[in-house]
Structure formats: structure tokens, C-alpha cells
Amino acid sequence: MIEIKHLNTLVALRRSGSLVEAAERLFLTQSALSHQLKDLEDKLNTRLFIRKTRPIRFTVAGQRLLTLADEILPSLASAERDISRLNAGEAGRLHMAIECHSCFQWLMPAIDKFRDSWPEVELDLSSGFSFAPLPALARGDLDLVVTSDPKEITGLRYIPLFSYQPMLAISRHHALASKAFVEPEDIANEILITYPVETERLDIFSLFLDPAGVEPTGIRQADMTIMMLQLVASGRGVAALPNWALTEYLERDYVLAKPLGKDGLWNTLYAAIREEQADLPFMSDFLTTAVTSSFDNLKGIKRV
């Protein structure tokens, strides 16, 4: 059975060129080193080097083991360094998924700042609309999910980032333009423009229409916020979006926005993580950075 110590011994022998110097490098007696090499040769039933040559000459079998050592030992040393950095909280993996199309607006600056502070952390970002990200997080496929729809899943913790107000975007010439707020029944005769996701994952349905038992006349999907609002501005439908995602378009008088209900609705955006990662220094720093970035870049949000 070839062991790591055997590979280290052969590499030391190659570097030093003699049994005496190799033994010194490995902090072994020459007798112990010779015994180790003889034991390995007996197990493999072949000679690994030519004795009484200087520098040491390796046989074909010995050269093959040295090639193996050159492949394995650097990878092993790299893994040990990575584990050491992980234990120190200096390195790791942060694979994220987002259940919010508009979140890229504030999350990207947070990611850029975090990357500068934690270069050893492997970052990856994906959209969470084509799969179920929370179960993937629980399995360990992901490390963080940005969501406004927390689910009770064993092992997951939800960290509140901020609260926001879903609003209904309408054309400046829409019949609802004079209303101070909209009610579920106002949307019953409308084409609702949404992102391409299941309706149960949209605030307008889960918080507003479904509790009232109301459905829109139809649903039209668009991939990007600007595409949705172009359709809204041209009178092709209405769209429910977070207040902070509408700020730019309201300031340009591109569309109007109405609260959902007399008192308006508020929802909270969370960062979902696994319990065992909650105390990792880089995870804590990312969450702090994300909250700071959101309040630096968004208008109309509230602290939880």
C-alpha cells in the first residue's frame, strides 16, 4: 500500500541525492529511512532506486512513483492550506442565488466591495428563478439565497436585510391614476405584467390578490424591469414592483405607482443561509456589506 509518507520520502531522496541527507530532511535515522524504503519495495515487489550511486538513480518504477508524488503532494499541500484558511475564517465559498430580479441593482456593489475584502472566498452568483434555491441551499449546493418568501426548512436561518413596499406601476393615463391606492378588485380587469416566475413567488399574488380571491384578466411576462415598464407606460398592462425598483422611473415621470391597499403593503427581503455557516467571519461580513449597500443605493426601504 503506497502511503503519503512513501511519496514524501522518495521526493526527499531525489532532492538530496543520498540516503543520509534524505533522512536528515525527514528527521529520521538512516536506519529507519532504509527500513521504510525496503518495506515499500517488498510490498511492490520491485526496486525503486539503485543503491550506492550518487546522486541516487531511480528505476522506472521509482520514476513512476515520483511522477505520482509530483501530482499528489502539491494538491495535498494546497488542500491543507485551504482548510487552514477555512478554519481561520479567511477563505471559503459563497455561491448565491437571487429570487428577486431587481436585486442586482444593490447587490452587485455589495459583491464588488466584498470581493476586494475577501479575495480568498470563491464567489458565484446565479438567478434563482429556474430552480428551487432554498432546497438547494439546504443540500449545500448554495451558500446564500436572497428571498422574500422564507420557508420552514430544517437547518436554514433567515437574516432580514430590509423591508420594502410593493407598488402597482400604471400608465400616467390609466383609469386608476386618480386613486390614492388600489384594491384587489381594481386589478381584476387588468393584464398583469410579471417576471417569468411562478405566481406564488410574486408579492402581488401572495400578499394581495390570492387572499382576496382575485385574479387578473391575464398575465404577460417580461425578463427585465425596463421591458415591464415600457409595456406599462404604453398602456399594455400594469406591473407590481418593489418601491425602490420604481424610483428612477417615477423621478422621470415615466409611470405612476400606487400602494397596494389603503395602508399599503410591506414585505421583507431576507438572506437565507445554513445554520453552520452563520458564524463564519466572511459570511457575517458579507451580510453587513449587503445591508449597507442596500441602504446606500436604494430609496424607500426600511430597517427591520
C-alpha positions as CSV (number, residue, x, y, z in Angstrom):
1,M,0.0,0.0,0.0
2,I,1.6,3.3,-1.1
3,E,1.3,6.0,1.5
4,I,1.9,9.7,1.5
5,K,4.9,9.2,3.7
6,H,6.5,7.0,1.0
7,L,6.0,9.7,-1.7
8,N,7.5,12.3,0.6
9,T,10.5,10.0,1.2
10,L,11.1,9.5,-2.5
11,V,10.9,13.2,-3.2
12,A,13.3,13.9,-0.3
13,L,15.7,11.3,-1.7
14,R,15.5,12.9,-5.2
15,R,16.2,16.3,-3.8
16,S,19.1,15.3,-1.6
17,G,20.6,12.6,-3.7
18,S,21.6,10.4,-0.8
19,L,20.0,8.4,2.0
20,V,21.9,10.3,4.7
21,E,20.7,13.7,3.6
22,A,17.2,12.5,2.9
23,A,17.0,11.1,6.4
24,E,18.1,14.5,7.8
25,R,15.4,16.3,5.8
26,L,12.7,13.9,7.1
27,F,14.1,13.9,10.7
28,L,14.6,10.2,10.6
29,T,17.6,8.0,11.3
30,Q,19.2,6.5,8.2
31,S,18.2,3.0,9.5
32,A,14.6,4.0,9.8
33,L,14.6,5.5,6.3
34,S,16.2,2.4,4.8
35,H,13.7,0.2,6.5
36,Q,10.8,2.3,5.2
37,L,12.1,2.1,1.6
38,K,12.9,-1.6,1.8
39,D,9.4,-2.3,3.2
40,L,7.8,-0.4,0.2
41,E,9.9,-2.3,-2.3
42,D,8.9,-5.6,-0.7
43,K,5.2,-4.6,-1.0
44,L,5.6,-3.6,-4.6
45,N,7.9,-6.4,-5.4
46,T,10.3,-4.2,-7.3
47,R,13.3,-2.0,-6.7
48,L,12.8,1.8,-6.7
49,F,16.4,3.1,-6.9
50,I,19.9,1.9,-7.5
51,R,21.8,1.8,-4.2
52,K,25.4,3.0,-3.8
53,T,25.0,5.6,-6.6
54,R,25.5,9.3,-6.1
55,P,23.3,11.0,-6.9
56,I,20.7,8.3,-6.4
57,R,19.5,6.8,-9.6
58,F,15.8,5.8,-9.7
59,T,14.4,2.8,-11.6
60,V,11.5,3.0,-13.9
61,A,9.2,2.0,-11.0
62,G,10.8,4.7,-8.8
63,Q,10.3,7.3,-11.5
64,R,6.7,6.4,-11.8
65,L,6.2,6.9,-8.1
66,L,8.0,10.3,-8.3
67,T,5.6,11.3,-11.1
68,L,2.7,10.3,-8.8
69,A,4.3,12.3,-5.9
70,D,4.5,15.4,-8.2
71,E,0.8,15.1,-9.0
72,I,-0.5,14.4,-5.5
73,L,1.7,16.2,-3.0
74,P,1.2,19.8,-4.4
75,S,-2.6,19.2,-4.4
76,L,-2.5,17.8,-0.9
77,A,-0.5,20.8,0.3
78,S,-2.9,23.2,-1.4
79,A,-5.9,21.4,0.3
80,E,-4.2,21.7,3.7
81,R,-3.6,25.4,3.2
82,D,-7.3,25.9,2.1
83,I,-8.5,24.0,5.1
84,S,-6.3,26.1,7.4
85,R,-7.7,29.3,5.9
86,L,-11.2,27.9,6.2
87,N,-10.7,27.2,9.9
88,A,-9.3,30.7,10.3
89,G,-12.4,32.1,8.5
90,E,-10.2,33.7,5.8
91,A,-11.4,31.6,2.9
92,G,-14.4,29.6,1.7
93,R,-17.1,29.5,-0.9
94,L,-20.0,31.9,-1.3
95,H,-22.4,30.6,-4.0
96,M,-25.5,32.8,-4.1
97,A,-28.9,32.7,-5.8
98,I,-31.4,35.5,-6.1
99,E,-35.2,35.3,-6.1
100,C,-35.5,38.9,-7.0
101,H,-34.8,40.3,-10.5
102,S,-34.4,43.9,-9.3
103,C,-31.9,42.9,-6.5
104,F,-28.9,43.1,-8.8
105,Q,-29.2,46.9,-8.6
106,W,-27.9,46.9,-5.0
107,L,-26.3,43.5,-4.7
108,M,-23.6,44.0,-7.3
109,P,-22.0,46.9,-5.5
110,A,-22.0,44.8,-2.3
111,I,-20.4,41.8,-4.2
112,D,-17.7,44.1,-5.6
113,K,-16.8,45.5,-2.2
114,F,-16.8,42.1,-0.6
115,R,-14.6,40.6,-3.3
116,D,-11.9,43.3,-2.6
117,S,-12.0,42.5,1.2
118,W,-12.1,38.7,0.8
119,P,-10.1,37.7,-2.3
120,E,-9.7,34.1,-0.9
121,V,-13.5,33.5,-0.9
122,E,-14.8,31.8,-4.1
123,L,-17.8,33.9,-5.3
124,D,-20.6,32.8,-7.7
125,L,-24.0,34.3,-8.4
126,S,-27.0,32.9,-10.2
127,S,-30.6,33.6,-10.7
128,G,-32.9,31.5,-8.6
129,F,-35.9,31.5,-11.0
130,S,-35.3,28.3,-12.9
131,F,-34.9,26.0,-9.9
132,A,-35.9,25.9,-6.2
133,P,-33.0,27.7,-4.5
134,L,-33.9,27.1,-0.8
135,P,-33.8,23.3,-1.0
136,A,-30.5,23.7,-2.9
137,L,-29.2,25.8,-0.1
138,A,-30.3,23.2,2.5
139,R,-28.5,20.5,0.4
140,G,-25.3,22.5,0.4
141,D,-25.4,23.3,-3.4
142,L,-25.7,27.0,-2.5
143,D,-24.4,29.1,0.4
144,L,-26.8,32.0,0.4
145,V,-30.2,32.8,-1.1
146,V,-31.8,36.3,-1.3
147,T,-35.6,35.8,-0.9
148,S,-38.7,37.5,0.2
149,D,-40.5,34.2,0.7
150,P,-38.9,32.3,3.7
151,K,-39.8,28.6,4.1
152,E,-39.5,26.5,7.2
153,I,-36.6,24.2,6.2
154,T,-34.5,22.5,8.9
155,G,-31.0,23.9,9.1
156,L,-31.7,27.3,7.4
157,R,-31.6,30.7,9.1
158,Y,-33.1,33.9,7.6
159,I,-31.4,37.2,8.2
160,P,-33.6,40.2,7.4
161,L,-31.9,42.7,5.1
162,F,-34.6,45.4,4.7
163,S,-38.3,46.0,4.3
164,Y,-39.8,47.3,1.1
165,Q,-43.2,48.3,-0.2
166,P,-44.6,46.5,-3.3
167,M,-46.3,49.1,-5.6
168,L,-48.5,48.9,-8.7
169,A,-47.0,50.6,-11.6
170,I,-49.5,52.1,-14.1
171,S,-49.5,54.3,-17.1
172,R,-49.8,58.1,-16.4
173,H,-53.1,58.0,-18.4
174,H,-54.5,54.9,-16.7
175,A,-58.1,54.9,-15.3
176,L,-56.6,54.2,-11.8
177,A,-54.3,57.3,-12.0
178,S,-56.6,59.4,-9.8
179,K,-56.9,56.8,-7.0
180,A,-54.7,57.2,-3.9
181,F,-54.3,53.4,-3.7
182,V,-55.6,50.3,-5.5
183,E,-57.6,47.4,-4.2
184,P,-57.5,43.8,-5.4
185,E,-60.7,44.3,-7.4
186,D,-59.0,47.1,-9.4
187,I,-56.7,44.5,-10.9
188,A,-59.4,42.0,-11.9
189,N,-59.8,43.6,-15.3
190,E,-56.1,44.2,-15.9
191,I,-53.3,42.5,-17.8
192,L,-50.6,42.0,-15.1
193,I,-47.1,42.1,-16.3
194,T,-44.7,40.0,-14.2
195,Y,-41.3,38.5,-14.2
196,P,-41.2,34.9,-15.7
197,V,-41.7,33.1,-12.4
198,E,-44.5,31.1,-10.7
199,T,-47.3,33.4,-9.4
200,E,-46.9,32.0,-5.8
201,R,-43.4,33.5,-5.7
202,L,-44.7,37.1,-6.5
203,D,-45.8,39.5,-3.8
204,I,-48.7,40.8,-5.8
205,F,-50.3,37.3,-5.7
206,S,-49.2,36.0,-2.3
207,L,-49.8,39.2,-0.3
208,F,-52.6,40.9,-2.3
209,L,-54.6,39.1,-4.9
210,D,-54.7,35.5,-3.5
211,P,-56.0,36.5,0.0
212,A,-58.8,38.4,-1.8
213,G,-59.6,35.6,-4.2
214,V,-58.9,37.9,-7.2
215,E,-57.2,37.1,-10.4
216,P,-56.1,39.4,-13.2
217,T,-57.7,39.1,-16.7
218,G,-54.4,37.9,-18.0
219,I,-50.6,37.7,-17.3
220,R,-47.8,38.8,-19.6
221,Q,-44.2,38.1,-18.7
222,A,-41.1,40.1,-19.3
223,D,-37.5,39.3,-18.3
224,M,-36.3,42.8,-17.4
225,T,-37.7,45.7,-15.3
226,I,-37.3,48.2,-18.1
227,M,-39.2,45.9,-20.5
228,M,-42.0,45.7,-18.0
229,L,-42.2,49.4,-17.5
230,Q,-42.1,50.1,-21.2
231,L,-45.2,48.0,-21.6
232,V,-46.8,49.7,-18.6
233,A,-46.0,53.2,-19.9
234,S,-47.6,52.3,-23.3
235,G,-50.8,51.1,-21.6
236,R,-50.3,47.4,-22.3
237,G,-50.8,46.4,-18.7
238,V,-49.9,47.1,-15.1
239,A,-46.9,45.7,-13.0
240,A,-46.2,45.2,-9.3
241,L,-42.7,46.0,-8.3
242,P,-40.8,47.0,-5.2
243,N,-40.9,50.7,-4.5
244,W,-37.1,51.0,-4.7
245,A,-37.1,49.4,-8.2
246,L,-39.5,52.1,-9.4
247,T,-37.6,55.2,-8.0
248,E,-35.8,56.0,-11.3
249,Y,-38.9,55.8,-13.4
250,L,-41.0,57.8,-11.0
251,E,-38.5,60.5,-10.9
252,R,-38.5,60.7,-14.7
253,D,-42.4,60.8,-14.6
254,Y,-42.3,57.7,-16.8
255,V,-45.1,55.8,-14.9
256,L,-47.2,56.2,-11.8
257,A,-47.1,54.0,-8.7
258,K,-49.9,53.2,-6.3
259,P,-49.8,51.5,-2.9
260,L,-51.5,48.1,-2.7
261,G,-54.4,48.7,-0.3
262,K,-55.3,51.7,1.9
263,D,-52.4,51.2,4.3
264,G,-50.0,49.8,1.7
265,L,-48.2,46.5,2.0
266,W,-44.7,45.9,3.2
267,N,-42.6,42.8,2.8
268,T,-39.1,41.9,4.0
269,L,-36.2,40.7,2.0
270,Y,-34.0,38.0,3.6
271,A,-30.7,36.4,3.2
272,A,-31.1,32.7,3.8
273,I,-28.0,30.8,5.0
274,R,-27.3,27.5,6.6
275,E,-27.0,27.5,10.4
276,E,-23.5,26.1,10.4
277,Q,-22.2,29.0,8.3
278,A,-23.8,31.7,10.3
279,D,-20.7,32.4,12.4
280,L,-18.1,32.4,9.6
281,P,-16.4,35.7,9.5
282,F,-16.7,36.2,5.8
283,M,-20.4,35.3,5.9
284,S,-21.0,37.9,8.6
285,D,-19.1,40.5,6.7
286,F,-21.0,39.9,3.5
287,L,-24.3,40.2,5.3
288,T,-23.2,43.5,6.9
289,T,-21.9,44.7,3.5
290,A,-25.2,43.8,1.8
291,V,-27.3,45.7,4.3
292,T,-25.0,48.7,4.0
293,S,-25.1,48.6,0.2
294,S,-28.8,48.4,0.1
295,F,-29.3,51.5,2.2
296,D,-26.6,53.3,0.2
297,N,-28.2,52.6,-3.1
298,L,-32.0,52.3,-2.6
299,K,-34.7,54.7,-1.7
300,G,-37.9,54.0,0.2
301,I,-36.7,50.9,2.2
302,K,-36.8,50.5,6.0
303,R,-34.7,48.7,8.5
304,V,-36.2,45.6,10.0
